[in-house]
Amino acid sequence: MTTTVLTLVGSLREGSINRQLAEAAAEHAPESVDVLTFDGLADIPFYNEDIDNDVDRPASADQLRTVAGNADAFLLVSPEYNGTMPAVLKNAIDWLSRPFGAGALSSKPAAVIGSAFGQYGGVWAHDEARRALGVAGALVVEDAKLSIGGSITRFAELHPKDDAEVVGQVTDVLEALAGAAAPAGV
């Protein structure tokens, strides 16, 4: 059986190191894991309960919920912005947590990885994202973590997909997610 992991990248910049980390996850995923990246986070308005209904809900939010509903697990790839996760990731979590208790995140495994310039690699942002995922109903796989520090230097001339250590760590996270997931519809 194949486990579908939906990846949400917190950096909207096309050439970001965190986007490259998501590319590494997709390229080096274990055979039994299919990694999909949702690229429409910039198009989703901030969560507002007044527009979360069948008449007013934006198509971009419906698209995210549909793709997430078909996923078996979630991988958030986050930089650290001012000590926390980027707003686009928090917004995605908010949309996916509704309706509360029955949202697309509910009872599905999730992990957070990422890279940042500082020596700790975005640990604060990753901790905040894990906390938000847990409150939203996801099953956070606590031992599936990866925070890569010094990203600008480390990946100045090397794509994360070509860094054997990073590839091994990302593969370990994906295997942990797959092990915690039951395929959707089963």
Buried (B, 14 or more C-beta within 10 A) or exposed (E): EEBBBBBBBBBEEEEBBBBBBBBBBBBBBBEEBBBBBBBBBEEBEEBEEEEBEEEEBBEBBEBBBEBBBEBBBBBBBBBBBEEBBBEBBBBBBBBBBBEEEEBBBBEBBBBBBBBBBBEBBBBBBBBBBBEBBBEBBBBBBEEBBBBBBBBEEBBEEEBBBEBEEBBEBBBBBBBBBBEBBEEBEE
